[in-house]
């Protein structure tokens, strides 16, 4: 069994191994799902569907486990849930 750290949890930053990215697997440190858009190397806020892969199925909640076949763990995932683009625009308008 290979226990090499290949990525980090999007929520708490804990190290994750290949076995930690199962569809129903949660981070052992914070209990958040690990196979989520925010943990994927294709996650790109601001792009259509917030993904660099144009053929990826739309996922509404980027912090919930999903079945995306294009999922590829990111060694440096996006940080926890920050302000949404709508909130950013609202703040800029104020």
C-alpha positions in Angstrom: 0.0 0.0 0.0 1.4 3.4 -1.0 1.0 6.1 1.7 2.7 8.9 -0.2 1.0 12.3 0.3 -0.3 13.4 -3.2 -2.4 16.4 -2.2 -4.0 18.4 0.6 -7.5 18.9 1.9 -9.2 21.9 0.4 -10.7 22.8 3.8 -8.0 22.2 6.4 -4.8 21.5 4.4 -4.2 18.0 5.9 -2.1 15.7 3.7 -4.1 13.2 1.6 -3.0 9.9 -0.1 -4.4 8.3 -3.2 -6.8 6.2 -1.0 -8.2 9.4 0.6 -9.9 10.5 -2.7 -12.7 8.0 -2.8 -16.2 9.1 -3.8 -17.5 8.7 -0.3 -14.2 9.4 1.6 -13.9 12.3 4.0 -10.7 14.0 5.3 -9.7 12.3 8.5 -8.7 15.7 10.0 -11.8 17.8 9.3 -14.4 15.3 8.0 -15.1 17.2 4.8 -15.5 15.3 1.5 -12.2 15.0 -0.5 -13.4 14.2 -4.0 -14.7 17.7 -4.6 -14.1 20.4 -7.3 -12.1 22.5 -4.9 -9.6 19.6 -4.5 -9.2 19.1 -8.3 -6.4 20.4 -10.4 -8.9 21.5 -13.0 -10.8 23.8 -10.6 -10.6 27.4 -11.9 -12.9 30.0 -10.4 -14.2 32.4 -13.0 -14.1 29.9 -15.9 -17.3 28.4 -17.2 -18.5 25.9 -14.6 -15.3 27.0 -12.6 -13.4 24.3 -14.5 -10.7 24.3 -17.1 -12.1 21.2 -18.7 -14.8 22.3 -21.2 -16.4 18.8 -21.3 -16.8 18.5 -17.5 -20.4 18.0 -16.3 -21.8 21.0 -14.3 -21.4 20.7 -10.6 -23.3 23.3 -8.6 -21.7 22.8 -5.1 -17.9 22.8 -5.4 -17.5 21.5 -1.8 -19.7 18.4 -2.1 -18.5 15.0 -3.3 -19.3 14.3 -7.0 -18.9 11.7 -9.8 -16.8 13.8 -12.2 -14.7 11.4 -14.3 -12.2 14.2 -14.9 -11.3 14.6 -11.2 -7.5 14.8 -10.7 -6.2 15.6 -7.2 -4.5 18.9 -6.9 -1.3 19.1 -4.9 -2.3 22.7 -3.9 -6.1 22.9 -3.8 -8.2 26.0 -3.7 -8.6 27.3 -0.2 -11.8 26.9 1.8 -15.0 28.5 0.8 -14.3 32.2 0.1 -16.6 34.9 -1.1 -18.6 34.1 -4.2 -18.1 36.2 -7.4 -21.6 37.8 -6.6 -20.4 38.9 -3.2 -17.2 40.3 -4.7 -19.2 42.4 -7.2 -21.6 43.6 -4.5 -18.6 44.7 -2.3 -17.0 46.5 -5.3 -20.3 48.3 -6.0 -20.5 49.5 -2.4 
